[in-house]
Amino acid sequence: MTPNPVKANAPASPGTRYQQLLAEHIGDMNPALERRVSELLALTDFSAEAFARLSAAEVGSLIVLVALGESGARWAGLLLPDEEEVLRPLSRRGGGNPGWEELQLEMPELLPDVLVLRSSDEQPEQDSVAEPFRQLMLDSGASSAALLRTREGLRGLLLLGEPHPDLAGSRTDFLEALAVSAAAALEKCRRDEELRVANRRLSLHVYQLRSLMDLTAGLHRARDETAVWDLLLHGAMGHVLASRATVVAGGRVVAAKGPKRPDEDAGVFVRAAEILGGAHDIRPANDLSHWATSCDLARMEIGWVVPFASGAVRGTLFLGTAGFGRELSPADRAFLTSLTGQASAAVESLRLTRASIQKEKELEVARRIQARFLPAEAPEHPGWDLWGINIPCLSVGGDYYDYLTRDEAIFVTIADVSGKGAGPALIMASVQASLRTFFRHGQPGIASAAQDLNHHLHENTEDSRYMTAILTRLEPSTGRLDYLNAGHVYPVVVRSDGSVERLDRGSTVLGLFPEIDTEVGACDLGPGDLVALFTDGLSEAEDPAGSLFDDARIVDALIASRSLSAREICGDLLSRARAFSGPSPLRDDLTVVVLKRRGRQIVV
């Protein structure tokens, strides 16, 4: 009868209890029946124990114990496959064998059709599948081998020595039954271990995800780059148990934690980051293309290099050797890649926010400059109605208009400096000062004014900067309007009868060339006539479909509103442009100036 493998103080298993019930009857059985009952109870006891929460090693010991107890063999041993799919010894009981620990067998692709092999069985010449097992039996001195197999494959190999002369050898059917039960128990152990490993990995991933989420939240709450780099170092070092870490970004060391060597040179980190260039993969510090730099990093106890990038933010994280000198796992690499990516994204966000704030400050300065130099009101002159309006878009451009009265003339200017921001606004301020100074000294021609302004812009602004403009001189007493169009949108003259003319004489844009040729045009405005000057913010107003508020729409609007006052005409143009654009914002500043001669009733 097999020994009971259950601990003495543990509750008896069902098989053990059943043995106790049958003990008083076993003496009445013949030897063959007694052996059968013993084997059956041993299998029952084994199944009860093996399918409890036992490890593969504990199940293996139980298999050997049951096999040895019921077979009458001198020894029994078990081999299990390792991670490399090689059968290696796990447990052995009975007589010693000096070569037992060295036994091994690579898992064969094909298995014999039988579950039990015996050395005494006649081996067919064609039975090459069983040959590796028979050779192992020969090497170990085993007389029997039981293949512990399931549908998924071989789960172990049970070897039995020669039977003891005083004990009856086990029958093949018992070993087959034990092989089936043992294989099932080992398969359960394997699946349980896989489940435990999967649960450990899942728990690790959950922990990493939570840690990464907490760090990400902290990174994006950080108020400056120093706090971001500090969180990056804290998170990376804590995850891989590194004793030190350094971050290089923008060609310099921006953060470091951990002990430094007395002879440490920060330039080594900068050189290493430059050597990596545009690399993206995490690598050991000794895997750099520059051997001397790798040696310097090793001297400073740096084990790993983690390049990262987000937009314009690029950098490298240098980590000390991971805790206990271990390699970085795929999970570690994924964590570090995500963490450095979030950190670089947070730095990029901070920089963009700073740039946006700086840009907004600049735009606010430009708005104030622009508002300060636009005229507060139009001049009043008998028989004439003048009005101007400027609507800035979300950004600030260089739209400008102005009036200046000198003796018996009114100088009206509208202009548009290229670009947006404080630069064009400042240029507009200098243009106003130049023109006012120019017109106040006598009554020079507007051609001279255009040439003087062109020279001023060409000499005092960058090469790509230019200005379009309409310079006009109006004699209110006669209605004569002299004008010069310097590359600007053509003004529109609308007569009292609804006919239309364009003011197209002038020159090229101002500021691009040192000298320009000019041509002054002239027209006479009679009672009820008007002239509208405007910037391309009006003609390029865009609807959601991408169509422009073009010249034809502007002309139609002026004809329809020509009976209104100059102020009302400006308001009507603005209302039509905004209705046309719908929800789309203005693409540019919108400026309109209307000069209208009062007179007889307009005939519609």
Buried (B, 14 or more C-beta within 10 A) or exposed (E): BBEBBBEEEEEBBEBBEBBEEBEEEBEEBEEEEBBBBBBBBBBBBBBBBBBEEBEBEBBBBBBBBBBBBBBBBBBBBBBBBEEEEEBBBBBBBBEEBEEBEEBBBEBBEEBBEBBBBBBEBEEEEEBEEBEBBBEBBEBBBBBBBBBBBBEEEBBBBBBBBBBBEEEEBBBBEBBBBBBBBBBBBBBBBBEBEEEEEEEEEEEBEEEBEEBBEEBBEBBBEBEEBEBBBBBBBBBBBEBBEBBBBBBBBBEEBBBBBBEEEEEBEEEBBBBBBEBBEEBEEBBBBEEBEEEEBBBBBBEBBBBBBBBBBBEEBBBBBBBBBBEEEEEBEEBBBBBBBBBBBBBBBBBBBBBEEEEEEEEEEBBEBBBEBBEEBBBEEBEEBEEBBBBBBBBBBEBBBBBBBBBBBBEEBBBBBBBBBBBBBBBBBBBBBBBBEBBBEBBEEEEEBBBEBBBBBBBBBBEEBEEEBBBBBBBBBBBBEEBBBBBBBBBBBBBBBBBBEEEEBBBEBBBBBBBBEEEBEBEBBEBEBEBBBBBBBBBBBBBBBBBEEEEBBEEEBBBEBBBBBBBBBBBBBBBBBBEBBBEBBEEBEBBBBBBBBBBBBEBEEBEE
